[in-house]
Amino acid sequence: AKQYSCIHFIFNINANRLRPRLHRDEHSILYFYFFVIFTVYILIICSNATILYLIWVHKNLHEPMYVFIAGLLINGLLYSTNIYPKLLVDFLSEEPIVSYSACLLQFFMFYSVGGSEFLLLAAMAFDRYVAICKPLRYRNIMRRSTVSTFLILAWCFPACHLAVLAILSAKAKLCSFNLDGIICNNKMYTIHCARSRALTIFGVVALFDFAILPTLFTVFTYAKIFMASHRRCKESRRAAVQTCVPHLLVLTSYFCVMTYDVIVISLYHPLLNPFIYGFKMREINKHLRRFLFKFELCKCEKWAKLAL
C-alpha cells in the first residue's frame, strides 16, 4: 500500500490512470454512438424529471407508493449521470482515460444506487402488502415517519457497504492500468495485483444484504399478495395485478443488471422506470396525459400568436 501511495503521488498524471478499452471504428461510427447515447441521456433526464414533477405537484400522489416511485426516479437520474457524461467524453477522446479515484467514485455510485433500488422495491412491496392485505391498518402502519425511515435506510445502507468496499479497493495495489470495459464496475478488480480476502468476503456480504435478501423479500411479499387476492373477487385480483406488475417488471430488469452486469441493460434501465410507471400506474398516467395535453395546447397557442 505504501509503494502504491508513492506511485500515486509522484506519477499521478501518467502512471495512476486507467484506460477503458472502447471499440474503435471510424470516426463517423463513434459520432453515431455519441449521438445515440446523448439522445438516450436527454430522454432519461426529461422522462424521469417529468414524472418527478407530477408527483411533486399533485397532492393525491403524495402517498407512500408514489414517494417510493419518486425515489426510484431520483435513482435513475443519479445512475445515468454517473455513467453517461463520462461515456460521452470517452467517445470524443483519442485515448479515454480516468483517474483511479474517479473510477472508485463511479464504482461506488454504480453499486450503491443499484443497492438502494432493490431496497426501495422491497419497501414498495411491503407498502402494497399492507394496502391490499391489511387495508384497515394501512394509515397506521405506513405513516410519514415509516416512509422516511425506509427512504433513509434504502439510500444509506448500501452507501455504507460500498464505502467500505471503495476504501479497501483504494488501498489495493494495481498491476495493470488497462480496464477492459466502458464503466468502472466489478471489472475494476481485474487490475488489482491480488484481491484481498476481506474485499471478497465483504463484497459477498454486501451482495447478500442489498440485492439477494431484498429480492427474496420482494418476491415472497408479492406471492403473498397474489395468493391473498386470489381468494377474493375478480375485481380485487385485477386491482392487485395492475398495482404489482409494474414493480415486478422493474425488479426483473434491475435484477438482470446487478446480477449479470449487462452493460446494455445498465445504460437503458433508467429509461424504463418512467415509462413503466408513467403508462402502467393509473393515477400517474392520468396526470401525465393532462400535462402533455396542456403542453400541446400551450404550444399551439404560441404558434397561433406567431402566425398572427
C-alpha positions as CSV (number, residue, x, y, z in Angstrom):
1,A,0.0,0.0,0.0
2,K,2.9,2.3,0.8
3,Q,4.5,1.7,-2.6
4,Y,1.2,2.3,-4.4
5,S,0.8,5.6,-2.5
6,C,4.2,6.8,-3.7
7,I,3.4,6.0,-7.3
8,H,0.1,7.7,-6.9
9,F,1.6,11.0,-5.8
10,I,4.7,11.1,-7.9
11,F,3.3,9.8,-11.2
12,N,-0.4,10.8,-10.7
13,I,-0.5,12.4,-14.2
14,N,0.6,9.3,-16.2
15,A,1.0,6.2,-14.0
16,N,-2.2,6.4,-12.0
17,R,-4.5,6.4,-14.9
18,L,-6.9,3.7,-16.1
19,R,-7.6,3.2,-19.8
20,P,-11.0,1.8,-20.5
21,R,-10.9,-0.1,-23.8
22,L,-13.6,1.2,-26.2
23,H,-14.2,-0.4,-29.5
24,R,-12.7,1.9,-32.1
25,D,-14.1,2.1,-35.5
26,E,-14.2,5.0,-37.9
27,H,-14.9,8.5,-36.5
28,S,-18.4,8.6,-38.1
29,I,-19.4,5.4,-36.1
30,L,-18.1,7.0,-32.9
31,Y,-20.1,10.2,-33.6
32,F,-23.1,8.0,-34.2
33,Y,-22.6,6.2,-30.9
34,F,-22.2,9.7,-29.3
35,F,-25.5,10.9,-30.8
36,V,-27.4,7.8,-29.7
37,I,-26.0,7.9,-26.1
38,F,-26.6,11.6,-25.8
39,T,-30.2,11.2,-27.1
40,V,-30.9,8.5,-24.6
41,Y,-29.4,10.6,-21.8
42,I,-31.6,13.5,-22.6
43,L,-34.7,11.2,-22.7
44,I,-33.7,9.8,-19.3
45,I,-33.5,13.2,-17.8
46,C,-36.7,14.5,-19.3
47,S,-38.8,11.5,-18.6
48,N,-37.7,11.0,-15.0
49,A,-37.9,14.7,-14.3
50,T,-41.4,14.9,-15.8
51,I,-42.8,12.1,-13.6
52,L,-41.0,13.5,-10.5
53,Y,-42.6,16.9,-11.3
54,L,-46.1,15.3,-11.5
55,I,-45.6,13.5,-8.1
56,W,-44.3,16.7,-6.5
57,V,-47.1,19.0,-7.8
58,H,-50.2,16.8,-7.3
59,K,-51.2,16.2,-3.7
60,N,-53.1,13.0,-4.5
61,L,-49.7,11.5,-5.5
62,H,-48.2,12.2,-2.1
63,E,-48.9,8.7,-1.0
64,P,-46.2,6.2,0.2
65,M,-46.2,4.2,-3.1
66,Y,-45.6,7.3,-5.2
67,V,-43.0,8.6,-2.8
68,F,-41.1,5.3,-3.3
69,I,-41.6,5.7,-7.1
70,A,-40.1,9.2,-6.8
71,G,-37.1,7.6,-5.0
72,L,-36.6,5.2,-7.9
73,L,-36.8,8.0,-10.4
74,I,-34.2,10.0,-8.4
75,N,-32.0,6.9,-8.5
76,G,-32.4,6.8,-12.3
77,L,-31.1,10.4,-12.6
78,L,-28.2,9.6,-10.3
79,Y,-27.4,6.3,-12.0
80,S,-27.4,7.8,-15.6
81,T,-25.5,10.9,-14.5
82,N,-22.8,8.6,-13.0
83,I,-22.3,6.9,-16.4
84,Y,-23.4,8.9,-19.4
85,P,-21.3,12.2,-19.1
86,K,-18.0,10.3,-18.8
87,L,-19.1,7.9,-21.6
88,L,-19.9,10.8,-23.9
89,V,-16.5,12.3,-23.2
90,D,-14.8,9.0,-23.9
91,F,-16.5,8.7,-27.3
92,L,-14.9,12.0,-28.4
93,S,-11.5,11.4,-26.8
94,E,-8.5,10.0,-28.7
95,E,-7.5,7.9,-25.6
96,P,-10.2,7.6,-23.0
97,I,-8.7,7.8,-19.5
98,V,-10.0,8.1,-16.0
99,S,-8.2,8.6,-12.7
100,Y,-8.3,5.7,-10.2
101,S,-10.1,7.9,-7.7
102,A,-12.7,8.8,-10.2
103,C,-13.1,5.2,-11.1
104,L,-13.7,4.3,-7.5
105,L,-16.3,7.0,-7.2
106,Q,-18.1,5.7,-10.3
107,F,-17.9,2.2,-8.8
108,F,-19.3,3.4,-5.5
109,M,-22.2,5.3,-7.1
110,F,-23.0,2.4,-9.6
111,Y,-23.5,-0.2,-6.9
112,S,-24.8,2.0,-4.0
113,V,-27.6,3.4,-6.3
114,G,-28.2,-0.2,-7.5
115,G,-28.5,-1.5,-4.0
116,S,-30.9,1.3,-3.0
117,E,-33.1,0.3,-6.0
118,F,-33.6,-3.2,-4.5
119,L,-34.4,-1.8,-1.1
120,L,-36.9,0.7,-2.5
121,L,-38.6,-2.1,-4.4
122,A,-38.7,-4.1,-1.2
123,A,-40.3,-1.1,0.6
124,M,-42.8,-0.8,-2.2
125,A,-43.7,-4.5,-1.9
126,F,-44.3,-4.0,1.8
127,D,-46.4,-1.0,1.1
128,R,-48.6,-2.9,-1.4
129,Y,-48.9,-5.9,1.0
130,V,-50.2,-3.6,3.8
131,A,-52.5,-1.8,1.3
132,I,-54.0,-5.0,-0.2
133,C,-53.9,-7.5,2.7
134,K,-54.4,-5.1,5.7
135,P,-56.2,-2.1,4.3
136,L,-57.8,-1.0,7.6
137,R,-54.3,-0.7,9.3
138,Y,-52.7,0.9,6.3
139,R,-52.7,4.5,7.6
140,N,-51.4,3.5,11.0
141,I,-48.5,1.4,9.6
142,M,-47.5,3.5,6.6
143,R,-47.1,6.8,8.3
144,R,-44.8,9.6,7.2
145,S,-42.2,8.6,9.7
146,T,-42.2,5.0,8.4
147,V,-41.8,6.1,4.8
148,S,-38.9,8.5,5.8
149,T,-37.2,5.6,7.7
150,F,-37.5,3.3,4.6
151,L,-36.1,6.0,2.3
152,I,-33.1,6.8,4.6
153,L,-32.3,3.1,5.0
154,A,-32.6,2.5,1.3
155,W,-30.1,5.2,0.4
156,C,-27.7,5.0,3.4
157,F,-27.4,1.2,4.0
158,P,-25.9,0.4,0.5
159,A,-23.8,3.5,0.6
160,C,-22.2,2.4,3.9
161,H,-21.4,-1.1,2.5
162,L,-20.0,0.4,-0.7
163,A,-17.9,2.9,1.2
164,V,-16.1,0.1,2.9
165,L,-15.5,-1.7,-0.5
166,A,-14.3,1.5,-2.1
167,I,-11.8,2.2,0.8
168,L,-10.5,-1.4,0.6
169,S,-10.1,-1.1,-3.2
170,A,-8.3,2.2,-2.8
171,K,-5.7,0.5,-0.6
172,A,-5.2,-2.3,-3.1
173,K,-2.0,-2.4,-5.3
174,L,-2.5,-2.1,-9.0
175,C,-0.7,-4.3,-11.5
176,S,-2.4,-3.0,-14.7
177,F,-3.8,0.3,-15.9
178,N,-5.9,-1.1,-18.7
179,L,-9.6,-1.6,-17.8
180,D,-11.5,-4.0,-20.1
181,G,-14.8,-2.2,-20.1
182,I,-16.6,1.1,-20.6
183,I,-17.5,1.8,-17.0
184,C,-15.9,1.1,-13.6
185,N,-17.9,-1.8,-12.3
186,N,-16.6,-5.0,-10.7
187,K,-14.2,-5.5,-13.6
188,M,-12.1,-3.0,-11.7
189,Y,-10.9,-5.9,-9.5
190,T,-9.1,-7.4,-12.5
191,I,-6.4,-4.6,-12.3
192,H,-5.6,-5.4,-8.7
193,C,-2.4,-7.4,-8.2
194,A,-4.2,-9.6,-5.6
195,R,-7.8,-9.4,-4.3
196,S,-7.8,-9.4,-0.5
197,R,-9.9,-11.9,1.4
198,A,-11.5,-9.0,3.3
199,L,-12.6,-7.4,0.0
200,T,-14.1,-10.7,-1.3
201,I,-15.9,-11.5,2.0
202,F,-17.3,-8.0,2.3
203,G,-18.4,-8.0,-1.3
204,V,-20.3,-11.2,-0.9
205,V,-21.9,-9.8,2.3
206,A,-22.9,-6.6,0.5
207,L,-24.4,-8.5,-2.4
208,F,-26.4,-10.7,0.0
209,D,-27.6,-7.7,2.1
210,F,-28.8,-5.3,-0.5
211,A,-29.5,-7.5,-3.5
212,I,-30.4,-11.1,-2.7
213,L,-32.3,-10.6,0.6
214,P,-34.4,-7.6,-0.7
215,T,-35.2,-9.6,-3.9
216,L,-36.3,-12.7,-1.9
217,F,-38.4,-10.5,0.4
218,T,-40.0,-8.7,-2.6
219,V,-40.8,-11.9,-4.4
220,F,-42.2,-13.6,-1.2
221,T,-44.3,-10.5,-0.5
222,Y,-45.8,-10.3,-3.9
223,A,-46.5,-14.0,-3.8
224,K,-48.5,-13.5,-0.6
225,I,-50.3,-10.6,-2.2
226,F,-51.3,-12.7,-5.2
227,M,-52.4,-15.6,-3.0
228,A,-54.5,-13.3,-0.8
229,S,-56.1,-11.5,-3.8
230,H,-56.8,-14.9,-5.5
231,R,-59.3,-15.8,-2.7
232,R,-61.2,-12.5,-3.3
233,C,-63.4,-11.3,-6.1
234,K,-62.3,-10.8,-9.7
235,E,-62.1,-7.0,-9.3
236,S,-59.7,-7.4,-6.4
237,R,-57.5,-9.7,-8.3
238,R,-57.4,-7.2,-11.3
239,A,-56.5,-4.3,-8.9
240,A,-53.7,-6.3,-7.4
241,V,-52.2,-7.2,-10.8
242,Q,-52.4,-3.6,-12.1
243,T,-50.6,-2.4,-9.0
244,C,-47.9,-5.0,-8.6
245,V,-47.0,-5.8,-12.2
246,P,-45.1,-2.5,-12.9
247,H,-43.0,-3.1,-9.7
248,L,-42.2,-6.7,-10.8
249,L,-41.1,-5.5,-14.2
250,V,-38.7,-3.0,-12.7
251,L,-37.4,-5.6,-10.2
252,T,-36.8,-8.1,-13.0
253,S,-34.9,-5.7,-15.3
254,Y,-32.8,-4.4,-12.4
255,F,-32.0,-7.9,-11.1
256,C,-30.6,-8.7,-14.5
257,V,-28.5,-5.5,-14.4
258,M,-27.0,-6.1,-11.0
259,T,-26.6,-9.9,-11.2
260,Y,-25.0,-10.2,-14.6
261,D,-23.6,-6.7,-15.1
262,V,-25.2,-6.4,-18.5
263,I,-23.9,-3.1,-19.8
264,V,-26.6,-2.6,-22.4
265,I,-29.4,-3.0,-19.8
266,S,-27.4,-0.8,-17.4
267,L,-27.4,2.0,-19.9
268,Y,-31.1,1.8,-20.8
269,H,-32.6,0.8,-17.5
270,P,-33.0,4.4,-16.1
271,L,-35.3,5.0,-19.2
272,L,-37.6,2.1,-18.3
273,N,-38.8,3.3,-14.9
274,P,-40.6,6.5,-16.0
275,F,-42.2,4.7,-19.0
276,I,-43.3,1.7,-16.9
277,Y,-44.8,3.8,-14.1
278,G,-46.0,6.6,-16.4
279,F,-48.1,4.2,-18.6
280,K,-48.9,1.4,-16.1
281,M,-49.8,3.4,-12.9
282,R,-53.3,4.8,-13.4
283,E,-53.0,8.0,-11.4
284,I,-49.6,8.9,-12.8
285,N,-50.9,8.2,-16.3
286,K,-53.9,10.4,-15.8
287,H,-51.8,13.4,-14.7
288,L,-49.3,12.7,-17.4
289,R,-52.0,12.8,-20.1
290,R,-53.3,16.1,-18.8
291,F,-49.8,17.6,-18.6
292,L,-49.0,16.6,-22.2
293,F,-52.3,17.9,-23.3
294,K,-51.6,21.3,-21.7
295,F,-48.1,21.3,-23.1
296,E,-49.5,20.8,-26.7
297,L,-52.2,23.4,-26.1
298,C,-49.7,26.0,-25.0
299,K,-47.5,25.1,-28.0
300,C,-50.4,25.5,-30.4
301,E,-51.4,28.9,-28.8
302,K,-47.8,30.1,-29.2
303,W,-47.7,29.2,-32.8
304,A,-51.1,30.8,-33.4
305,K,-49.8,34.1,-31.9
306,L,-46.7,33.9,-34.0
307,A,-48.8,33.4,-37.1
308,L,-50.9,36.4,-36.3
